[in-house]
Amino acid sequence: MVLLLSHDHEFTKLYAVMTHDDGHNGVDTSMTKIRSHYWVVRLRRLVTSIRHSCVRCRKFEGEEIRQQMAPLPLQRLKPLPPWSSVGCDLFGPLKVKGEVQKRVRGKAYGVIFNCLVTRSVHLDLMTDYSEDSFLKVFRRFVSIRGYPNEIFSDCGSQLVAAKESIKGFGVRHGVEWTFSTPDAPWQNGVTESLIRGVKKSLFHVIGEQVLSYEELQTVLYEIANLMNERPIGKHPTSPESYLCPNNLLGRSSVRPPSGPWCKLGNNAQRLRFVQRLTDQFWQKWAQDYFPTLIVRKKWHVEHRNLKGDVVVIKEENVKRGQWRLGRVSEVYPDSRRLVRSVELKTTSESGRSSHVKRAVQRLILLITVEEQ
């Protein structure tokens, strides 16, 4: 004989909680154990709510926090001079052999700069993973491309170590350097996606060969030119004319520039012709590329903002049971008042309290501020 119980009775709730706490099993397992003694109306809804509010289950099985996809920055949505807004990142290490002693092996690191508007790519090579080596590459870049107004990069270990000197080096020339949230590579995804293309091209070009530093740098320059020949935006209807970064840069190209050429014109006519080429680029940019930037492909729903909650910090190369706990001490809302990054007060392994900054996608909500 099985007794019939109401789902909102206090005894039913206490018995369901006790059954769930005995093993913290899934919904179906807890329902089976309860129904072996009692028949509860709307039991699944009751057990699901208990499991959802269980702190232990949240810690070991909770999902990362979601938030609506952020709109693209204005620097990517309006025509600007090339290299005005730049994304930067490092990749490697890459094996190189000695210039004199061919059997000696060393390491080099690639650096990528990309224009956020025209999607142009500039590649260079660092001798080591140091601040001085990066600044040399940066000086070579600005000598060729000019000083950008803004630079966006992630908080890689090399850039974090050189953060103050890089900012000081840039401020004197009017460069604003912005770092993304630590452990949030998608915030600099426009550069990360290009690094994947560079690595793929390197694999196809050199394979398992080991080049010298000079040879590898030459290959990177050639790969940059090939990547600047790639079409951007939607596929054109005419295969002979498509939009690519080299249209505006005027760099080495295997395709003839769009005409018509004026062979007998004076300087004023030539100037108008060059301006017409630039206007054609921005017209194609607005028709073929801009519409692809304003579509949200995922993360369409707004979610609750964090505020003083207790969370679990997701860490790479660390077992889930060893992830640290943290309390939200400060939030960083965007222009739409959606919180995407927070500062957390946590405890290190030595027992000392510290503050870390993380994106909300790296956090698992444990206890809300209303439940505390």
C-alpha positions as CSV (number, residue, x, y, z in Angstrom):
1,M,0.0,0.0,0.0
2,V,1.4,3.4,-1.1
3,L,0.3,6.6,0.7
4,L,-0.8,9.6,-1.4
5,L,0.9,12.9,-0.4
6,S,0.5,16.5,-1.5
7,H,3.6,18.0,-3.1
8,D,3.3,21.2,-1.0
9,H,3.1,19.5,2.4
10,E,6.0,20.2,4.8
11,F,6.5,16.5,5.4
12,T,6.7,15.8,1.7
13,K,9.4,18.5,1.2
14,L,11.5,17.3,4.2
15,Y,11.3,13.7,3.0
16,A,12.2,14.6,-0.6
17,V,15.2,16.7,0.7
18,M,16.4,13.8,2.9
19,T,16.1,11.4,0.0
20,H,18.1,13.7,-2.3
21,D,20.8,14.4,0.2
22,D,21.4,10.7,0.6
23,G,23.7,10.5,-2.4
24,H,22.7,13.6,-4.3
25,N,21.4,11.5,-7.2
26,G,19.6,12.6,-10.3
27,V,15.9,13.5,-10.6
28,D,14.8,10.1,-11.8
29,T,16.7,8.2,-9.1
30,S,15.3,10.4,-6.3
31,M,11.8,10.0,-7.7
32,T,12.1,6.2,-7.8
33,K,13.2,6.1,-4.1
34,I,10.4,8.3,-3.0
35,R,7.7,6.5,-4.9
36,S,8.8,3.2,-3.3
37,H,7.1,4.5,-0.2
38,Y,4.8,7.4,-1.1
39,W,3.0,8.6,-4.2
40,V,3.5,12.4,-4.5
41,V,1.5,14.6,-6.9
42,R,3.8,16.7,-9.1
43,L,6.8,14.9,-7.7
44,R,9.1,15.7,-10.7
45,R,8.7,19.4,-10.2
46,L,9.4,19.1,-6.5
47,V,12.5,17.0,-6.9
48,T,13.8,19.2,-9.7
49,S,13.5,22.4,-7.6
50,I,15.3,20.6,-4.7
51,R,18.1,19.5,-6.9
52,H,18.4,23.0,-8.5
53,S,18.7,24.6,-5.1
54,C,21.2,22.1,-3.7
55,V,24.5,23.9,-3.2
56,R,26.5,20.6,-3.4
57,C,24.9,19.7,-6.8
58,R,25.6,23.3,-8.1
59,K,29.2,23.0,-7.2
60,F,29.9,19.7,-9.0
61,E,27.3,19.8,-11.8
62,G,26.3,23.4,-12.3
63,E,26.8,25.0,-15.7
64,E,28.7,28.1,-16.4
65,I,26.9,31.5,-16.3
66,R,25.5,32.7,-19.6
67,Q,24.9,36.2,-20.9
68,Q,23.6,37.7,-24.1
69,M,26.2,38.3,-26.8
70,A,27.7,41.7,-26.5
71,P,27.4,44.1,-29.5
72,L,30.6,44.6,-31.5
73,P,32.6,47.7,-30.6
74,L,32.0,50.8,-32.7
75,Q,35.6,50.6,-34.0
76,R,34.5,47.6,-36.1
77,L,31.2,49.0,-37.3
78,K,32.3,52.3,-39.0
79,P,34.8,53.0,-41.8
80,L,38.2,54.2,-40.4
81,P,41.7,54.6,-41.8
82,P,43.6,51.3,-41.9
83,W,45.4,50.4,-38.7
84,S,43.5,52.9,-36.6
85,S,42.2,50.2,-34.3
86,V,44.3,47.1,-34.0
87,G,44.1,43.7,-32.3
88,C,47.3,42.1,-31.1
89,D,48.3,38.6,-29.9
90,L,51.2,36.2,-29.6
91,F,51.5,32.6,-30.8
92,G,54.1,29.9,-30.6
93,P,56.7,28.8,-29.7
94,L,58.0,28.0,-33.2
95,K,61.2,26.0,-33.7
96,V,64.1,27.7,-35.5
97,K,67.6,26.5,-36.3
98,G,70.8,28.5,-35.9
99,E,72.1,30.7,-38.7
100,V,75.7,29.4,-38.3
101,Q,75.3,26.1,-36.4
102,K,72.5,24.4,-38.3
103,R,72.0,21.7,-35.7
104,V,71.3,24.1,-32.9
105,R,67.6,24.4,-32.2
106,G,65.9,27.4,-30.6
107,K,62.5,29.0,-30.1
108,A,60.8,32.0,-31.6
109,Y,57.4,33.5,-31.1
110,G,55.0,34.9,-33.7
111,V,53.2,38.3,-33.3
112,I,50.0,39.1,-35.2
113,F,48.5,42.6,-35.6
114,N,45.2,42.9,-37.4
115,C,43.2,45.9,-38.4
116,L,39.7,45.6,-36.8
117,V,38.0,47.4,-39.7
118,T,39.7,46.2,-42.9
119,R,40.7,42.8,-41.3
120,S,44.3,43.3,-42.6
121,V,47.0,41.1,-41.1
122,H,50.6,42.0,-40.2
123,L,52.9,39.2,-39.0
124,D,56.3,39.4,-37.4
125,L,58.7,37.3,-35.3
126,M,60.1,37.6,-31.8
127,T,63.4,36.2,-30.8
128,D,62.1,35.3,-27.3
129,Y,59.2,35.7,-25.0
130,S,60.3,39.0,-23.3
131,E,59.1,42.5,-23.0
132,D,62.1,44.0,-24.9
133,S,61.6,41.6,-27.8
134,F,57.9,42.5,-28.1
135,L,58.7,46.2,-28.0
136,K,61.1,45.8,-30.9
137,V,58.4,44.1,-32.9
138,F,55.9,46.9,-32.0
139,R,58.4,49.6,-33.1
140,R,58.9,47.8,-36.4
141,F,55.1,47.6,-36.8
142,V,54.4,51.3,-36.1
143,S,57.4,52.3,-38.4
144,I,55.6,50.6,-41.3
145,R,51.9,51.0,-40.5
146,G,51.9,54.1,-38.3
147,Y,50.8,54.5,-34.7
148,P,47.3,53.1,-34.1
149,N,44.8,55.0,-32.0
150,E,43.7,51.9,-30.0
151,I,45.2,48.4,-29.5
152,F,43.2,45.5,-28.0
153,S,45.0,42.4,-26.6
154,D,44.5,39.7,-24.1
155,C,46.3,39.3,-20.7
156,G,48.9,36.8,-21.8
157,S,51.7,36.2,-19.3
158,Q,54.2,38.2,-21.5
159,L,51.8,41.2,-21.9
160,V,50.8,41.2,-18.2
161,A,54.5,41.4,-17.2
162,A,55.1,44.3,-19.6
163,K,51.7,46.0,-19.0
164,E,53.0,49.2,-17.4
165,S,55.9,49.7,-19.8
166,I,53.7,49.0,-22.8
167,K,51.2,51.5,-21.7
168,G,53.9,54.1,-21.0
169,F,55.4,53.5,-24.4
170,G,52.1,53.9,-26.1
171,V,50.7,56.9,-24.1
172,R,53.5,59.2,-25.3
173,H,52.4,58.6,-28.9
174,G,48.6,58.8,-28.2
175,V,48.0,55.0,-28.2
176,E,45.3,53.7,-25.9
177,W,46.0,50.1,-24.9
178,T,43.1,48.0,-23.7
179,F,43.4,44.5,-22.2
180,S,40.6,42.0,-22.2
181,T,39.5,40.1,-19.1
182,P,41.9,37.3,-18.0
183,D,41.0,33.8,-19.1
184,A,38.5,35.1,-21.7
185,P,40.0,34.5,-25.1
186,W,36.7,35.1,-26.9
187,Q,36.9,38.8,-26.0
188,N,39.8,39.0,-28.4
189,G,38.3,36.4,-30.7
190,V,38.7,38.5,-33.8
191,T,42.5,38.0,-33.5
192,E,42.4,34.5,-32.2
193,S,40.5,33.3,-35.3
194,L,43.3,34.7,-37.5
195,I,46.0,33.0,-35.5
196,R,44.3,29.7,-36.3
197,G,44.5,30.6,-40.0
198,V,48.2,31.5,-39.6
199,K,49.0,28.2,-37.9
200,K,47.2,26.2,-40.6
201,S,49.1,28.0,-43.3
202,L,52.4,27.4,-41.5
203,F,51.6,23.7,-41.3
204,H,50.9,23.5,-45.0
205,V,53.9,25.5,-46.0
206,I,56.7,24.2,-43.8
207,G,55.3,21.0,-42.3
208,E,57.9,19.4,-40.0
209,Q,60.8,21.4,-41.4
210,V,62.8,23.6,-39.2
211,L,63.7,27.0,-40.7
212,S,66.2,29.6,-39.6
213,Y,64.9,32.8,-38.0
214,E,65.3,34.8,-41.3
215,E,63.6,32.1,-43.3
216,L,60.7,31.8,-40.9
217,Q,60.2,35.6,-40.8
218,T,60.1,35.6,-44.7
219,V,57.5,32.9,-44.6
220,L,55.4,34.9,-42.1
221,Y,55.5,38.0,-44.4
222,E,54.3,35.9,-47.3
223,I,51.5,34.3,-45.3
224,A,50.4,37.8,-44.2
225,N,50.1,38.8,-47.8
226,L,48.2,35.7,-48.7
227,M,45.8,36.2,-45.8
228,N,45.3,39.8,-46.9
229,E,44.1,38.3,-50.3
230,R,41.3,36.4,-48.6
231,P,37.7,37.5,-49.2
232,I,35.9,39.1,-46.3
233,G,32.1,39.4,-45.9
234,K,29.6,37.5,-47.9
235,H,30.6,35.7,-51.1
236,P,30.4,37.9,-54.1
237,T,28.3,37.1,-57.2
238,S,31.2,37.9,-59.5
239,P,34.3,35.7,-59.1
240,E,36.5,38.3,-60.7
241,S,35.8,41.0,-58.1
242,Y,35.7,40.4,-54.4
243,L,36.5,42.4,-51.3
244,C,39.8,41.7,-49.6
245,P,42.1,43.8,-47.3
246,N,44.7,44.3,-50.0
247,N,42.1,46.4,-51.9
248,L,42.7,49.2,-49.5
249,L,46.3,48.6,-48.4
250,G,47.7,48.6,-52.0
251,R,50.1,45.8,-51.1
252,S,51.5,43.1,-53.3
253,S,48.6,41.4,-55.0
254,V,48.2,38.7,-57.7
255,R,45.0,40.4,-58.9
256,P,44.9,43.6,-61.0
257,P,43.3,46.5,-59.2
258,S,39.9,47.6,-60.3
259,G,40.1,50.2,-63.1
260,P,39.7,51.8,-65.4
261,W,43.3,53.1,-65.5
262,C,43.9,56.5,-66.9
263,K,47.2,56.4,-68.7
264,L,47.4,60.0,-70.1
265,G,45.8,61.8,-67.1
266,N,47.5,64.5,-65.1
267,N,48.1,64.4,-61.4
268,A,44.7,65.7,-60.4
269,Q,43.1,62.9,-62.5
270,R,45.3,60.3,-60.9
271,L,44.4,61.6,-57.5
272,R,40.7,61.3,-58.3
273,F,41.3,57.7,-59.6
274,V,43.1,56.7,-56.3
275,Q,40.2,58.2,-54.3
276,R,37.7,56.3,-56.5
277,L,39.5,53.0,-55.7
278,T,39.2,53.8,-52.0
279,D,35.5,54.7,-52.3
280,Q,34.9,51.4,-54.1
281,F,36.5,49.5,-51.2
282,W,34.3,51.2,-48.6
283,Q,31.2,50.7,-50.8
284,K,31.9,47.0,-51.1
285,W,32.7,47.0,-47.3
286,A,29.3,48.4,-46.5
287,Q,27.4,46.1,-48.9
288,D,29.3,42.8,-48.4
289,Y,31.0,42.9,-45.0
290,F,29.0,45.2,-42.7
291,P,25.8,43.2,-42.8
292,T,27.6,40.1,-41.4
293,L,28.8,42.0,-38.3
294,I,25.4,42.9,-36.9
295,V,23.9,39.4,-36.6
296,R,24.0,37.6,-33.3
297,K,24.6,33.9,-34.1
298,K,24.1,32.7,-30.5
299,W,23.6,33.8,-26.9
300,H,20.4,35.8,-27.7
301,V,18.8,35.9,-24.2
302,E,19.7,38.2,-21.4
303,H,20.4,36.6,-18.0
304,R,20.6,37.8,-14.4
305,N,23.5,40.0,-13.5
306,L,25.9,38.9,-10.7
307,K,25.9,41.0,-7.6
308,G,27.6,39.8,-4.4
309,D,27.0,36.2,-5.2
310,V,29.2,33.2,-4.2
311,V,30.5,31.5,-7.3
312,V,32.9,28.7,-8.3
313,I,35.8,29.8,-10.4
314,K,36.4,27.5,-13.4
315,E,40.1,26.9,-13.9
316,E,41.9,25.1,-16.7
317,N,44.1,22.1,-15.9
318,V,42.5,21.8,-12.4
319,K,40.0,19.2,-11.4
320,R,36.5,20.4,-10.8
321,G,36.5,19.4,-7.1
322,Q,39.5,21.7,-6.6
323,W,38.1,24.8,-8.1
324,R,38.2,27.8,-5.8
325,L,35.2,29.7,-4.4
326,G,34.9,33.4,-4.7
327,R,32.5,36.2,-3.8
328,V,31.7,38.9,-6.3
329,S,33.1,42.2,-4.9
330,E,32.8,44.4,-7.9
331,V,30.9,44.2,-11.3
332,Y,31.8,45.8,-14.6
333,P,28.6,46.5,-16.6
334,D,28.7,47.5,-20.3
335,S,26.8,50.2,-22.0
336,R,23.6,48.1,-21.9
337,R,24.1,47.5,-18.1
338,L,24.8,43.8,-18.6
339,V,27.6,42.5,-16.4
340,R,30.2,40.5,-18.4
341,S,33.2,40.7,-16.1
342,V,33.5,40.8,-12.3
343,E,36.1,41.1,-9.6
344,L,36.1,38.3,-7.1
345,K,37.4,38.0,-3.6
346,T,38.9,34.6,-3.1
347,T,41.4,32.6,-1.1
348,S,44.7,31.3,-2.4
349,E,46.2,27.9,-1.5
350,S,48.4,29.6,1.1
351,G,45.2,30.9,2.8
352,R,45.7,34.5,1.9
353,S,42.8,36.5,0.4
354,S,43.2,37.9,-3.1
355,H,41.2,39.6,-5.8
356,V,41.0,38.2,-9.3
357,K,39.1,39.5,-12.4
358,R,37.1,36.9,-14.5
359,A,34.5,36.9,-17.2
360,V,31.1,35.6,-16.1
361,Q,31.4,32.7,-18.5
362,R,34.2,31.3,-16.3
363,L,32.0,31.2,-13.2
364,I,29.4,28.8,-11.8
365,L,26.7,30.4,-9.6
366,L,26.7,28.7,-6.2
367,I,24.7,30.8,-3.7
368,T,22.9,34.0,-4.8
369,V,22.9,37.1,-2.7
370,E,19.2,36.6,-1.9
371,E,19.9,33.1,-0.5
372,Q,22.7,34.2,1.8
